[in-house]
Amino acid sequence: MNRGLCALLVVGLLLSLPLTRATAAEPADSVVQRLLRAGLSSTHAHTLLKQLTLEAGHRLSGSPGSQKAIALTGRMMRECGLTSVRVESLMVPCWVRGPLEEAILVDARGRQRDRLNVCALGGSIATPKEGITGEIVEVRSFEELRALGETPRGKIVLFNRPMDPSLLSTGEAYGGAVDQRSIGAIVAARAGAVGALVRSMTLALDAVPHTGATHYADTIPKIPIAAVSTMDAEKLHRMILQGKKPRLRLRLSCETRSDVPGANVLGELSGNEKPEEVIVVGGHLDSWDKGSGAHDDGAGCVQAIEALRLLREIGVKPKRTIRAVLFMNEENGSRGGRAYADAPGRRAERHIAAIESDGGGFTPRGFGVQGDSTLLRRVLRWQPLFDAINAGTIRPGYGGVDVSPIIERGAAGFGLIVDHHRYFDYHHSDNDTLDKVHPRELEMGAIVEALLCYLLANEGI
């Protein structure tokens, strides 16, 4: 029997089962049916996400929004019936965008000609109050910049390598371009530039700039750096092709302040046989200060809470502890993941597995598996259950940034795979808002995570 026909037969079986409470001896396919009915009848994850994005808003580490989110999600966990709800404190970076972000094309006399859509990259230094002004030099690669010799000195470098639209994986396309954002300021400063612009990391052609973390080196002078919208990047490219030499005045008022307190938020369903063995499911609570962080990663956070709520609602009594962890500071430091792994409470625990959702609240397709050579084979025995809910893609993959420290210490890693094609339209930008998240797609992600948690907690790997 082929895999597709098998999946259809399983679906028929699931829909024929009555909606009763789960028991310890209940077959896993019955649990699937109960999760579907409980989740899709309420789409409660979207209710949680609406509350998070409206009440806390964007949640950059160290910001007032992040503090609101810590208190709010702890309350959500308690209201959803999770136990041992608590925070684990850590110190986090505090970078503030400031009120001024201005990029204006000027003529040789300094007269304004056109305004570009830009936003400072996270971690950028400010410009002087009067700004910096210089001719724009466009490059598509670091090698091209190095080949220019002294030409970039005193100028503003535009890194204008697009994400590759021919790649099936948008994540791979992002990976092929994001080095411009992460170390562009270092490379441009080494070439003598006074500032830098980076084409936004998106496949969309629009006027919305996308932020993200940038880095400096202690041995290289720091220069201000901003993302420019893809439409404006294309406009600058055309001007340069026409032989023009565009001049830009850039003004940014961002600053890095001293570290401030933050926290990871934890809640769980305690195991009734092996409580010291833990399955973690989570996302990162912080977001960039553009939009409201609905997809990145409010979706992953509420899915973790909802996965546990669903298991509790259908009466699952897990053998092992299932813990929702909302990590702080993934976007500009990844301190939350390390702090969780290093916390004193971890010494008495054994982490069996860690699941992360950080690809947006889109339709789930399955999960990537990170572990030793035998792990994937053992997990594939559950594939028919996930096939039945159109989430049967199970392949080698990456667990996630925040759960990496746990995986490095022996836990099996699972990263939720979603339909990714729209993600970078919204990622790190003012486009990342609640209206871009479909309630059923978001809930299905929580259902898939709940099922995986159930199997890991009750059957083990």
N, C-alpha and C positions, 0 to 999 in steps of 0.2 A: 504494500500500500504506500503511495507516495505521501510526502510530508504535508502537502496542502490538503489532501483528502482526510488525512488523519486529524489535522487541525479542525476541519469542519465537523467531523464526528464528535470531537471533544466539545466544541461549542454547543452542539445539540444536546449533549449530555448535561452540560452546565446549565443551560436554560431550562431543562426539565426538572431540576432539583428544587425542592421547597426551600424557602428562606427561613432557616432555623439557626439556632446558635451553634457555633463550632464546639466540638468536643476533642479531647486529646486523641481519640482513635479515628477521628473523621478523615476521610481521604482528602488529599490536597485539591483535587478537582472540585470538590464541594466548597472548599474555602475560596477558590477562585470565583465561583458563582456568587458567593455571599459578599465578597469584596466588591464585585462589579455592581451588584444591586445597591449595596449600602453607599458606595461612592457616587455612582452616576445619578442616583435619585436625589442627591443633595448638592453635589459639586461644592462641598464645604471648603475645599482648598482655596477656591476663588474668593469666598467670603473672608477667609483669613488674609489673603493677599490684598484685598481691598482695604481691610483695616490697617494692615502694615503700611501700605503705600500712602494712604490718606493721613494716618495719625503720626507716623514717623517721617514720611517723605524719604528723601535721599539720606544715605546713612554712611557717609564717608567716615572712616576711623577717626575718632577724636572729636567728631562733630556733635552738636546737640541732637541731631536726628539719630545718631547711633546710640546715644544714651536712652532716648525714648524707645528705640527698638528693643534694647535689652530688657527694659521693664515690661514692655508690651508683649513680647514673645514669651516671657516667663509667665505672664498672666494667661496667655493663650494656652500654654501647655497645661496649666492647672485646670482651666475650664474644659479642656478636652480629656481630662481624667488621667493625665500622665502623673507618675509618682516621682519622688526624689527630685523635684524641680529645683534648680539652683543655678547660680552663676559661678564661674571660675575666673577670677580677675587676672588681668595682665596689663602691661603698659603698651600703648600703641602710638604710632606716629600721628602728628597733627599738622597736616598741610592745609592751608586755607587759600582758596582761589582768589579772593579779593574782588572788589567791585569793577575793576578796570580790565577790559580785554579789548584791545583796539588794534586793528591792522589796516592801514590806509596806504594805498598807492599814491605816491606824490611825484611831481615833476622835479626837474633839476633845481628849481627855485623853492622847493618845499611846499608847493601848492597842492592841495588835496585833489585827487582825481577819482578814486574809487575805493570803496570799503570792502574788505574781504571778511568772510565768516570764519572766525578762528576761536579756539579756546586753549588756554594754557594746558600743557601736559602736567599730569600729577607729579609733583616734586620739583617742577621748574622753579628757578629763581625769578625774581621780578626784574623788569628793566629799570633803568633810572627813571625818575619821575617824568622827564621830558621824552622818554622812549629812546629807542635806537633806530637809526636810519641807515639803510644801505641798499646797494644793488642786489637783486636776487640772482643767485647762481643755481641753476637746476641740475640735479643729478638723479640717476636711477639706481646707482649702486655705490657702495663705499669705494670700490675699485676705481670707478669713474671719478670720484671726488679726489682720490689720491693722485690720479693721473693729471689733474689740473695744476698740480704744483702750488705756486704762490697765488694763483688766480682768485681763490676764495677769501684771501686775507682782507679783513675789514668789511666783508660783505655778509649777506644773509643767505644761507644755504637752504634750498628747497629740496627735500628728499621726496621724489615723486614716482616711486615704484608702486604700481597698483597691486592689489591682491589679484592673483591669477584666476580669471573667471572660467578658464577651461578645466580646472580641477573639479572633480566630483565633490570632494570634501572641502567645505568652506573653512573648516578648521585647518586643513593643510594649506589653503590659500592664505589664511591669516598668518600661519607660521612662516610662510615664505616672504612676508612683508614686514612683520612686526619688529624686526631688529632695527628698522629705521626709527621707530618710536622709542624703543628701549635704550639704545645707545647712540642715537643720532647726535645728541648734544655733545657727547664725548668726541665722536669722529669729526664733527664740524669744528669744534673748538681746536682740536689738534691741527686742523688745516688752517687755522687763523681766523675763522669766521667769528662775527660778533653776535650772531643769533641764528636760529634755525626754524624752519617750518617743516612739518611732516604731513604728507597726504593722509587723510583720515583712513583708518583701517575698516573699510566697508566696501562691499561690492556695489552698493547703491550709488547712483549719480544724483546727488542732491546738494542742498545748501547747508546741511547740518554737520558741524564738526564733531568728531568723536575723540574724547580724551583717553587717558590711560597712563600707566606709570612710565616715567623716564628715569634715567640714572646718570650719575656723575662719577668721575674718578678723582680721587684726592690729588693726583699728580697733574691733572689737566684743568685749566681755568674753566669755571662754570659760566655757561652762556644761557640766556633765556630761550625757551623752545615752546612752540605752540602747534597744535593740529589745525590744518586748514581743510575746509570742506572739499569734497571731490570736484564739485563744479568749479570752485575757484582755483583748484590745482590745475584743472584742464584749461581754464582761462589763462593762467600764467604760462602754461606750456605753449599755448597758441601764440601768445605775445612774443615769447622767446624765439619760436620758430619763424616768426615774421621779422626777426632781426631787432626787435625792440629790447631795451634794457630796463625792465621795470624796477623802480625803486620803492622800497617799503619803509614805512614808519610803524614800528611795533611798540605797543605799550602794554605791559602786564603788571598787576599789583599783587601777585601771589606771594606767599611766604611760608616757610617751614618754621613751626613753633616747637617748643619743648614737648616731649612725650607726655601723654595724659593717660589716665586710667580708662580701660575698656574691659570687656569680659566676653567669654564664651557662655552660651546659655544651654543648659542640659535638662532633659526630662526623659523618663523611661517607663517601660513596662518590665517589671522585675521578673527574672526567671524563677520558676517554681521548682526546678531540679538542680540547675547549675548556674546560680545567680552570678557567680564570679566570672563566667564566660560571657563575653559581651559582643553584640553586633551593633555597630555604629551606623546610623544613617543621618546624613546632614547636607548642609550647604553653607555658604558664607553669608553672614548677616550684614556685613558692610557692603556698600555700593559706592560707585562714583557719585559725585555731586551734580550730575546731569540727569534729567528725567527723575524717575522715582525708583530706579533699580527693580522694576517689576520682573523682568526676565532674568536679570543678572544682579543678585541671585535671590531676590525675594521668592521666586518660584521654587527654587531648591529648598529654601527654609520652610515654607509652608507645606511643601510636599512631605518633608520629614515628619512634621507634626501630624499631618493628616494621615500618613501611613500608620502611625501608632494609634491614632484615634480610631481608624477603621478596624484595626485588629482588636482593639478593646471593645468596639461596638458589636462585633460579631461573636464576641465571647472567647477569643483565643487566649489561652493560658500558655505563654511561651516557656519552654524548658530553659532556655538561656535568656539573659537580659537583652532587651532591644532598647537602644538608647538613641534618642534624637539629640544631635549636637549642632548648634548654630555657631559657626566659627566667626570670630572677629578678625579683620585686617588681612583678608586674602588679597585684596586689590593692590595694596601698596606696602607689603611687608611680610605677609604670610606668618605672622606671629601667632595667630590663634591656633593653627594646626600644631605648631611646635609646642605651644604652651599646654595644649590638651594632652599630648603624648607624654610630656615631662611632668605633669601634675602629680603630686604625692599620691593621690587616690588611684593612680594607674598601677601602682606597685602590687596591689593585692588582686589585680584583675588580669584576665587573659583575653585579649581581643582576637576573636575568631575571624571576623570580617568587618570591612568598612565600605559603605556605599555612599557615593557622592553624586548629587545632581547639580551641575553648573553649566548646562548648555541651553538654558531657557526652558520655559514651560510649554514646549511644543509636544506634538504627538510622540509618545515613546515608541521606540523600535526594538529595544532590547538593552543589552549592556555589554561593555567591554570588561574583560576579566584580566586582572593583573595578579600573577602569582607564579608558583613553580610550574614545571612542565606537565605535571599531572592534574593540576587544578581544573583546567578547561575541560578535560575529559570527564571529570567527576561532575562538573556543573551541567554538562550537556544532557545528563539524564533528565533534567527538568524542562528541557526545551519544549516538549509537547504542551506543557501547561502555558508557557509563554506564547507559543504559536497560536493557541486558542484565543488570545487577546491581541493578536497582531503585534506582538513584541518579542518574537522569537529569534532576533539577531543576537547571537551569543558568540563572541569572538575575542581573541586577544586584544587587550586595550589598556587604558590608563585609568586608574581609580579616581584620581583627582589631587589637586594641590594640597588641600587641607588634610586629607586622610593619608597623604604620602608618608608622614612620620610613623603612623601606625602600621602601614603596610611594610615599611622598612624593618619593623620589629617583628614581622611574621604573620600579620593578618592578611587574609585574602582581600584583594581590592576589586571593587565593582564600580564602574562609572556608567551612569544612565546615558544611553544613546537615544537621541531624539531626532526628529525631522529638522535638520539644521539649516535649511536654505535661507530662512529669513533672519536668522539670529544676528548676523552682523549688520543688518539694516538698522538695528536698534542698539546694539552693544555700545556701552559707554557714552551714550548721547542723550539729548533731550527727547529722542524718540522712544526711549525705554520707559513706557508708561502702561498703566493697568489696561487700557483699552486695546493694547496689542496682544493680550493674553486671553486665549479662548478657555472658558470654564471647563469644558469636557476634556480638552487636550491636557490641561493642567491636572485635572483629577485623575486621568488615566496614568499619568506619571506617578502619582501617589499610590495608585492601585498596584502598579508594577513593583514599586519599591516595597509595598506592604507584603506582596506575595513572596518576593525574594527574602525579606526579613523572616517571614513565617517559615520558609523552607530551611533557611540557615539556622534559625533558632530551634526548630523542632526535629529536623532531620540531620542537620550538620553536614559537613563536607569532608 
